[in-house]
Each structure stands twice: as C-alpha cells, then as structure tokens.
Amino acid sequence: MKVSQISIGLVAALLLSACTSLVEKGDKLYGQGMYQQAAEFYEKALLEDPEDVEAKQRLAETRSKIIDRGLIEVRMLRLGANYRGAASKLESLLASQNQWHVETMGAQAATQREEVQAVEGWLKTEAKQLAGLSQPDPFKWFEHEYRNLIANAQLKGELQQYRSTLNKAGKQQCLALAKQVQGQRFYLHELTQRYCALWQQPVTLTLDKSDKSRFTGLKVSKRERFNTPDAQGHRYVLRNAQADMEQAFQSSPWFSHAGADTLLLTLEGKVQYRKKTAHRQVEKRYVITELKPDPKDVNNKLATDVEKAFAYQLKEHQETYSVNVSYSGNLLGLRLSNSESGSYDNLTRSHNIEFAEADVAPLSADYINQVQKFEQHLTQLSTDFSSDLNKLWQQRYCSMVNQSFVAEQALRCAQIEPDNDFVNRWAKQTFGVDYKAMQVLYGI
C-alpha cells in the first residue's frame, strides 16, 4: 500500500512539474509581449491539468492582452482608411472571443463597440454594392466572412432588404447551371443540385446512367513468385497491400458508384532468397588460476594464472534477399504503373555452445526480416499508387482545357487541386468568388 501511494505521489509530482514548466515558459513569453505564443503554453498546461488555477488565470490575462492588441491594430487600420482590413481583423477578434467564451468589459468593451460602429458604415456600403451584382454569391460570401461582425453590429435585419434581389439572382444562376447539366457532367450535376436547393429553385436534371470516366471499383489480379521459405508470410502481406490499394482507389476521384466499369490492375510480387551456411572453427583463449608446486618450497603451492584455449564450431550464414513489387493497368488510355525494388545482403553467425570459463554463450543468428522488408516496399508502392492516381487525374482534367467541357472539367480538377488557377478563374467568372468560397457556401 505504501509503495502504491509513493508511486501515485511521484506521478503527481512529475505532472505538476511538467505543468509548472509550461506555465513558466508562458510567463517568459508573456513578459516579452509575445501573447499569442504565451497562450499556447498555458493551453498546453491546461491539457496536462485542466484544474491548474494558475494556468487558467494566466490564460485569461493573456487573451485579454491579445484582444487589447487586436483592437489597437483595428484602430490603426481604420485610421489609415483600410476599412476592409479593419473589418477583417475585428471579425477575427470577435470569432476568437466566441471560441474562448469571453466577454469584453469596461474600457475594452467600450473600445470594441466604438470600432464596430466605426466600420458599420463600410459594412453597409459593401453590402449595397455586392447586392447590386448580377451574381448573388459575393454577397453570400460577404455575409459568411463577416458573420460575427454583422451580428455584433446588429445589421442582420438591415441586410434583409436585399434578400428578394439576391434570391432572384440565385434562382437565375441556378437555371443557367441547370441548362448545362447533361450527358457526362456528373460533378456539375452535384453542384447544381446543391446550388438550386439553397436558393429554393426546383429543377429537373438529366444525366447519362453511368459515368464512363470513372469506375465502380478496383479488381486486382495478383502474380507472385516467392523463392523463400516464408512464402506464406509474403502472400499474407501481399493480400494486405491489395486491400490497401482497393481502399486507396475508393478514396480517389476515379471511384464512383455511377462508374461504368471496374478498373483492372495487376499486382506483382517477386522475392528471391538465398542462404549459404559455412562452419568455421573458432578458438577462444581464456585464463584460469591453478595451484602449482612452489619450486622454492615443496610443502607449499602457488596460485598461478594459466592460459588455455577453448575451440568450438561457429556457423556463418551469408544471406541475399531481393524484392521487386509492381502494379500495372490501363486507366482510360493512361498508363498506370509503378514498381519498388531492393536487394539486401547480410552476414550473421550462430552456435549453441556454452562455456562459462571462456565467456562463451549461445549465439542466435540475426537473419534478414524478409516479410518486414517486403512490407516496407509494398507500403511505399501503395503510397505511390495514391499519388499516381492523382497525377493521372490532374493530367486528364487540369492540364488542358476542353472548351465544351469547362465547368465539368474545372470541378473535376478541383477534386485534387482546389487552388488551381484554371479552377479559380472559372469559379470567379461564374460565381464571382473563388472555388474555396464555393466549397464553404455549398459544401461541394
């Protein structure tokens, strides 16, 4: 019982020491005016011990400093006539306060109210200008970007005056998109469905029954040549790699339940293993103490060190292990293939002799872990497989623009490159905002 209590006390002390160290680091940064970095240490301390009163107090003080400094930055931006910058910074501060569950008080609250009122005019002007555009999405994105500031300035009611105009524009945009949905435009179909649903515009959309550019799954045929005593272990790892690749394919943009066919892929594993064992005679010299007659006194014996030799047989194992794994397939005329290979040599020794006087103990051979090596190469191959799928998708949809397929192509390219220039040019031309804004607004 006493040992248990001591252990618990030691663990508690170590935890306390760790937390104190984090608080001390935070204090040092706080003293240097590095409030954001200091807050991170106090947060870590509270993760270690949620009841750490000192860390809680320090974090509250630091967050108050962050708000103070932020409000100063807001004022400087506003005084420099950078109202957009001031509004964005103020929005960030309000979002942080909501996340931290803090409410400003006293002079700090008064300053914040003053800054909110100061950018209120810019918010109204910006809203009026955006509401006058033919595209409704810039206004919708404006409301999202400044949602905390709009709520704090109590402008939601005032912005309602634009709702009718925006709804009309949204419905018109929906109908314009719907006219393009046909044939193989499956990604445009999904966007249009979401877009029209949010603008409450009913539409009837028609597509082909199957997407000829995607697949319902991956069918892997395995080829194996395992010249090794542990062929079964290698087969098990190869089966796991097959499952990993099938999962990777389902996570890639090439997979769709609406696909027209199954992608055929050949997964090949080759292993060659050789081991040569030779026997070698080893001699270990050691010293023992023996009592021998004293040449000066026949009645006496002297302790004398005597060197002896102990001979035993040692086995030397020379291993060679080579591995090659690869996959190959044809993805709509695009070559899908890759390979991984390696060769390993190892010399190891063993014997089962034990002779304490010569400090000789049994020695086990340290053989190559063949299955582990095989698995490492297959893991890399699986990683390459995911990368290659994305590269071929990029090659097909991001590299060359098909003018009759622009919207669908841009949406497909965006699956792996949402920041692609082509994608964002299309999004801004069509909706007035970039693709990431559309992702947020419509969940595409």
Number of C-alpha atoms within 10 A of each C-alpha: 6 7 8 9 9 11 12 12 12 12 11 12 12 12 15 16 12 15 23 17 14 22 27 17 17 28 22 13 17 19 11 10 14 16 21 15 14 25 24 17 22 28 19 16 27 20 12 15 15 12 11 17 11 15 26 17 11 19 24 16 14 24 19 18 17 19 19 19 12 18 20 15 16 26 21 14 17 18 11 11 11 14 20 15 16 26 24 15 18 25 21 17 21 21 16 15 16 12 9 11 8 13 11 15 10 7 10 15 13 12 17 23 14 13 19 21 14 16 20 20 12 15 24 15 11 14 19 15 11 20 22 14 15 17 21 24 24 21 22 18 18 15 18 14 16 19 17 18 23 22 12 16 15 12 15 13 9 11 16 11 12 15 12 10 15 23 16 16 20 23 20 18 22 24 18 12 19 21 13 16 22 14 13 18 20 20 18 21 21 13 22 25 20 17 24 21 15 15 17 13 17 12 14 9 13 15 13 12 11 18 20 13 15 20 23 19 20 21 13 20 12 15 15 15 14 18 14 16 11 12 15 12 15 24 17 13 18 23 13 15 18 22 15 17 23 18 14 18 20 17 12 17 16 21 20 18 13 16 18 16 17 14 20 16 21 16 23 18 22 17 21 14 18 14 15 11 13 10 13 11 9 13 14 12 13 14 13 12 11 11 12 12 13 12 10 8 9 8 8 11 14 13 12 13 13 11 10 12 12 13 11 16 14 18 19 18 20 16 17 16 21 18 20 18 23 20 21 17 17 13 19 13 7 12 12 17 19 16 18 18 16 13 13 13 12 13 16 16 17 16 17 13 13 13 11 8 11 17 10 15 12 11 15 11 14 12 14 17 9 21 17 13 18 25 18 14 19 27 18 13 22 22 14 16 23 16 14 16 19 19 14 17 21 18 13 16 21 23 11 11 13 13 8 8 13 15 21 21 23 27 26 24 24 22 16 17 16 18 13 14 15 19 23 20 16 19 20 16 11 15 19 21 21 20 24 17 21 21 12 11 16 16 11 18
